[in-house]
Amino acid sequence: MKKFEYVSESSKTCVVVLKDHWGNTLAKGMARCSEDDTFSREAGLKLANARAWKKYFDNTIKHCESDIKRCEKCAEYWNQEIDKTKRNLDVVKTKQTALEKELEELLASL
């Protein structure tokens, strides 16, 4: 991740932009002084940085929670498929056992 800082003393504004390695913006934080306040580059960048990271973490949490829900739905589907396959296996084993018994009886009667 790359962090870019922009400062405009004339507009009393600091901006921090967090980008991924491909240059896509992940989050942006801004701090702006009111006209009657004294501008501090250091304080403005700290505030803008904190806001950018908060947005980044908020977005990351939101995406992770969404991924978890999607994975839970997939897991539910596959658990149902596993249960269905186990039931089918039980039916096949029961039929196999019955067929083996029938075959033994047939061979014994010859």
N, C-alpha and C positions, 0 to 999 in steps of 0.2 A: 504494500500500500504506500502511496505517496501523499504527502501533505503539502499544499500550496497555501501561502499566506499573502494576502493583499491588504495594503494599508493606504488609505487616502486621508491625509491629514487635513486637506481642505474641506472634505465632507465629514470629517471626524468618524470614519468608518473603518472597521477591520473585518476581514472576511477570511475564513479558513475553509479550504475545500479538500476533501479526502477523495482520492481517486484510486482505482485499482491499477494493476500493472499495464492494462490496455488503454488507460486514459479515461475510462468511464467514471463519471462522478457518482460517488457512493453517498456522500452527505456534505452539507454545507452549513456552516455556522457563521452568524453575523453579529457584530456588536457595533452599535451606533451611539455616539454621545448626543445628548441634547445640546442645543445651541449655547446655553448658559453654563455648561459643564466644561471643565478643563480636560483636554484630550490627553490620554496616556496610551501610547502605543503598546506598552507592555501589558497593561490591564485590559486593553481592548482585544489584544491577541489571545490572552488567557481566556477571556470570556467567549470569544468566537471559537476558540479551540474546544472548550468544554461543550459548547452548544453543538458543534459539528460531531464530536464523539458521541454525545447523547443521541443525536439523530441516527448515527451509524448503528449504535447498539440497539436502539428501539427498532430499527428496520431489520437488523439481523435476528433479533428475538422474534419478530413477527414472521419472518420467513422460516425460521426454525420450527416455530409452532405449527405453521401451515404444512411443512414437510412431515412433521410428526403425525398430524391428522391424516395426511395422505398415506403414510406408511401404515398407520393403524388400520385404515380401511383395507389396504392390500393384505395385511396380516389376517384380518377378519375373513376376507375372501379365501385366502389359502388355508386357513384353519377349517373353514367349511368344506373345502375341497378334500383336505386330509381326512376329515370325519366321514365324508361321503365315500371316499376310496376305502377306508377301513371297513365300513358297512358292506361295501361290495365284496371286499376280500372275505369277510365273514360268510357271506352268502355263497361264494365260490367254494370256500373250504367245507362248508356244510354239504353242498352238493357233491363235492369230491369224496367226502367221507361216506355219504350214502351210496355213491356209485361203487366205491371200493368194497363196501359191505355186500352190495348186490352182486358184484363180480365174484367175491369169495363164496357166496351162497351158490352161485351158478356153477362155479368150479367144483364145489363140494358135492353138488348133486349129480355130477357126471360120472 
